[in-house]
């Protein structure tokens, strides 16, 4: 039963990112894959974003669905990504997943590293 109240997602999964994940899953021929987004120490600004495919959803993971595909984020990484958007872009610099992160106080030129 719906209460009519929608809860805000802690992180957003853009349509462009979901569509790319859907295409990659089709190529891999494994419908159980999810896009896993994580934050790790390192990079030129202190933290780096990581993206991988994972069949497993661990206890404590946040799962965000978009158009039949799922993105999962572990609880440690989520604290750095709350309010952000995982997106996918294709341009002159190449094609890549990226995070628009309102928590980042500085980023590096490559866009894959940030500090808080």
N, C-alpha and C positions, 0 to 999 in steps of 0.2 A: 504494500500500500504506500503510495507516494504522499509525502507530507506537503509537497508543493514548494519545499525549500531546497535549493540546490546548494551543496557545499562547494566552496571554491577549491580548485585543485591546487596542490602545493607547487606544481610545476606543469607547464603546458607542453604539449606535443603537437607541433604545427602540422597542418595538412600536407605541406611539402615534404616534411620529414616522414610522416606516416606513409605517404605515397611511395617514397623511395624505399622505405623498409619493406613495404608490400612487394615491390618489384624485386628486391634482393632475396626475399624469402621465396618467391616464386622461382627465381633462378637456382636457389639452393635446393628446391624441392623438399623443404622441411617446414611444414606449417606450424611446428611447435616453437620456432625461434621467436625471441623477443629482442628488441634493441635494449641493451644495458648501457646506461649512462653512469659514469662514475667520476669522482675527483680523486686525484692522487697528488702527493707531494712532489715537487720538482718543477721544472720549466723555468723560464727566465723571470717569471713574476712570482714564483712561490708555489702555485698549484697548477695542475694541468687537468684538462678534461680528457676523458677517455670514452670510447665507444666500442662496443663489441656485441656479438650476437650470443645469446644464452638461451638454452631450453629450460633452465631451472629458474623458478621464482623462490627466493629464500624467505624464511620467516623475517618479518620486519621490512621487507622490500615494499616500496610504494609502486603500484601498477597504474599506469595511465593508458587508457585505450583510445584509439582513434581509428575509425573506419576498419575495424576488424583486426588491427595489429596492436601490439602492446609494447610499451616502453617501461622498463623497470629501473628503479633507482634504490640503492641501499640507503639505510637510514643515516649513516655517517656522511655520505656524499650529499644527501638531500639537504642537510643543514646549510650547505654552501650554495644550494641551487634554488631555494624557496623563492617563488615569484618569478623565476626565469622561464625561458622558452627554449626548447630544443627545436632547431630548425635545420633545413637543408638548403644549400645554395649551389647554383651552378653559374659560373662567371669566368671572367678572364683569368682569375687566380686559380681556377680549377673548381672541382666539385667537392663538397665536404659537408659533414654535419657540423653544426656550431651551436653554441649556447649564448643566448642573449641573457646576461646575468646582471640583475640590478644590484646584487650584493658585491660585485667586483669593484674595488676602488681604483684598480689599475689593471690594464691588460697589455700584452705584448703585441708586436706587429703581426705575428702569425695568427693571433686570435685564439690560440689553443691553451694559453697560459694566462693566469690572473692572480691578483692578490686581493685580500679582504682587510 
